[in-house]
Amino acid sequence: MEKLLTLKETAKILRVSERTIMRYLKSGKLKASKAGQWRIGQNDLKKFLEKHSNVKKNKKRKLI
């Protein structure tokens, strides 16, 4: 079973405010479900990070 994270936990992981997490939810950038309070699945968070990461993935890195 997938672990579900609260807004606070997700904000801590991403190092942003809970308000920013709510903005991501409202804009559709991050998926969540509401059962009393918002819950973000770990898989949804992982997909969000893969899609919105500012780090480019290189298969090979050259060493100087």
C-alpha positions as CSV (number, residue, x, y, z in Angstrom):
1,M,0.0,0.0,0.0
2,E,1.3,3.4,-1.0
3,K,2.1,5.8,1.8
4,L,0.1,9.0,1.9
5,L,1.7,12.3,2.9
6,T,0.0,15.4,4.5
7,L,0.5,18.9,3.1
8,K,2.9,19.6,6.0
9,E,5.0,16.5,5.2
10,T,5.1,17.2,1.5
11,A,6.0,20.9,2.1
12,K,8.9,19.8,4.4
13,I,10.2,17.3,1.7
14,L,10.1,19.9,-1.0
15,R,11.3,22.7,1.3
16,V,8.4,25.0,0.4
17,S,5.4,26.3,2.3
18,E,2.1,24.5,2.7
19,R,0.6,27.4,0.7
20,T,2.9,26.6,-2.2
21,I,1.7,22.9,-2.1
22,M,-1.9,24.1,-2.3
23,R,-1.0,26.2,-5.4
24,Y,0.5,23.1,-7.0
25,L,-2.7,21.2,-6.2
26,K,-5.0,23.9,-7.6
27,S,-2.9,24.3,-10.7
28,G,-2.9,20.5,-11.3
29,K,0.9,20.2,-11.1
30,L,0.6,17.9,-8.1
31,K,-2.1,15.3,-7.6
32,A,-3.8,14.6,-4.3
33,S,-7.0,13.3,-2.8
34,K,-9.0,14.8,0.0
35,A,-10.3,12.5,2.8
36,G,-10.9,15.0,5.6
37,Q,-7.6,16.6,4.7
38,W,-5.4,16.6,1.7
39,R,-3.2,13.6,1.1
40,I,-0.4,13.2,-1.5
41,G,0.7,9.8,-2.6
42,Q,4.4,9.1,-2.6
43,N,4.1,8.0,-6.3
44,D,2.4,11.3,-7.2
45,L,5.2,13.2,-5.4
46,K,7.8,11.2,-7.2
47,K,6.2,11.9,-10.6
48,F,5.9,15.6,-9.7
49,L,9.7,15.7,-8.9
50,E,10.6,13.9,-12.1
51,K,8.6,16.3,-14.2
52,H,9.4,19.6,-12.5
53,S,13.0,19.0,-11.4
54,N,15.5,21.6,-12.6
55,V,18.3,19.1,-12.7
56,K,19.0,17.7,-16.1
57,K,19.7,14.0,-16.3
58,N,22.9,13.0,-18.1
59,K,23.6,9.4,-18.8
60,K,27.3,10.0,-18.9
61,R,29.3,12.7,-17.1
62,K,32.7,13.7,-18.3
63,L,35.4,14.0,-15.7
64,I,38.0,16.7,-16.2
